[in-house]
Amino acid sequence: MTNPINLNQFRKAKQKAEKAKLAEENRIKFGRTKAEKNLAKSKADKAKSDLDGHKREK
């Protein structure tokens, strides 16, 4: 005879595994390191300042 299965524990473990899978997908999709964020911000700032430097004053 097999051991009885606690369905509540099984259900909660399944939900936890699904959440972990979703979290991993989101880390891949949206995750960037702080260095990458700072680099992107500095590139955007430089591009904006270069563009502002080429404007003519009226």
Secondary structure, 3 states (H helix, E strand, C coil): CCCCCCHHHHHHHHHHHHHHHHHHHHHHHHCCCHHHHHHHHHHHHHHHHHHHHCCCCC
